[in-house]
Amino acid sequence: MANSAQAKKRAIQSEKRRRHNTSLRSELRTAIKRVKKAIDTGDKTAAEAVFRVSISTLDSIADKRIIHKNKAARHKSRLSASIKALA
């Protein structure tokens, strides 16, 4: 455990940041699952609508550096390709 006041403060801040990042990562996974579920239903217009909302979530989490920007781009690309394949 931390001995100095500085180390105690850093431990508290790290835990707070970890909880916040975990929450954002969970939000990301949920957004991806929503798009996949919409794709599975086979309704292309509904899937595109959900995809548009999910893009902003992906981008905002990448901007906050919770995930790498290339990982966000990869998810967007794969989901977009899945939606295009519905036609």
TILUMTI-393100 format. One record per residue (C-alpha): x, y, z. Coordinates in nm, 2 decimals. Example, Ala and Ser with C-alpha at 12.3 -4.5 7.8 and 13.67 -1.06 7.14 Angstrom:
<<1.23, -0.45, 0.78>>
<<1.37, -0.11, 0.71>>
//
This chain:
<<0.00, 0.00, 0.00>>
<<0.11, 0.36, -0.05>>
<<0.31, 0.52, 0.22>>
<<0.34, 0.88, 0.12>>
<<0.05, 1.13, 0.07>>
<<0.15, 1.16, -0.29>>
<<0.14, 0.79, -0.35>>
<<-0.20, 0.76, -0.18>>
<<-0.34, 1.03, -0.39>>
<<-0.21, 0.87, -0.71>>
<<-0.36, 0.54, -0.61>>
<<-0.70, 0.70, -0.56>>
<<-0.68, 0.89, -0.89>>
<<-0.57, 0.57, -1.07>>
<<-0.86, 0.37, -0.93>>
<<-1.11, 0.65, -1.03>>
<<-0.97, 0.67, -1.38>>
<<-0.98, 0.29, -1.41>>
<<-1.35, 0.27, -1.32>>
<<-1.42, 0.55, -1.57>>
<<-1.23, 0.38, -1.85>>
<<-1.40, 0.05, -1.78>>
<<-1.74, 0.22, -1.80>>
<<-1.65, 0.37, -2.14>>
<<-1.51, 0.04, -2.27>>
<<-1.84, -0.13, -2.17>>
<<-2.03, 0.14, -2.35>>
<<-1.82, 0.07, -2.66>>
<<-1.89, -0.30, -2.65>>
<<-2.26, -0.24, -2.61>>
<<-2.26, -0.01, -2.91>>
<<-2.10, -0.27, -3.12>>
<<-2.34, -0.54, -3.00>>
<<-2.64, -0.32, -3.09>>
<<-2.51, -0.29, -3.45>>
<<-2.45, -0.66, -3.48>>
<<-2.79, -0.74, -3.34>>
<<-2.95, -0.50, -3.60>>
<<-2.75, -0.67, -3.88>>
<<-2.87, -1.01, -3.76>>
<<-3.23, -0.90, -3.80>>
<<-3.16, -0.83, -4.17>>
<<-3.32, -0.48, -4.17>>
<<-3.06, -0.27, -4.35>>
<<-3.22, 0.07, -4.28>>
<<-3.24, -0.01, -3.91>>
<<-2.88, -0.13, -3.90>>
<<-2.76, 0.18, -4.08>>
<<-2.94, 0.40, -3.82>>
<<-2.79, 0.22, -3.53>>
<<-2.45, 0.22, -3.70>>
<<-2.46, 0.60, -3.74>>
<<-2.51, 0.64, -3.36>>
<<-2.24, 0.38, -3.28>>
<<-1.99, 0.56, -3.50>>
<<-2.00, 0.87, -3.27>>
<<-1.95, 0.65, -2.96>>
<<-1.65, 0.47, -3.12>>
<<-1.49, 0.80, -3.23>>
<<-1.54, 0.97, -2.89>>
<<-1.39, 0.67, -2.71>>
<<-1.09, 0.67, -2.95>>
<<-1.05, 1.04, -2.90>>
<<-1.02, 0.99, -2.53>>
<<-0.76, 0.72, -2.60>>
<<-0.95, 0.45, -2.43>>
<<-0.89, 0.24, -2.74>>
<<-0.65, 0.31, -3.03>>
<<-0.79, 0.51, -3.32>>
<<-0.70, 0.22, -3.56>>
<<-0.90, -0.02, -3.35>>
<<-1.20, 0.21, -3.38>>
<<-1.15, 0.24, -3.75>>
<<-1.12, -0.14, -3.78>>
<<-1.45, -0.19, -3.60>>
<<-1.63, 0.08, -3.81>>
<<-1.49, -0.08, -4.13>>
<<-1.60, -0.43, -4.04>>
<<-1.95, -0.32, -3.93>>
<<-1.99, -0.11, -4.24>>
<<-1.89, -0.40, -4.46>>
<<-2.15, -0.63, -4.28>>
<<-2.42, -0.37, -4.34>>
<<-2.33, -0.34, -4.71>>
<<-2.34, -0.72, -4.74>>
<<-2.71, -0.71, -4.64>>
<<-2.81, -0.57, -4.99>>
//
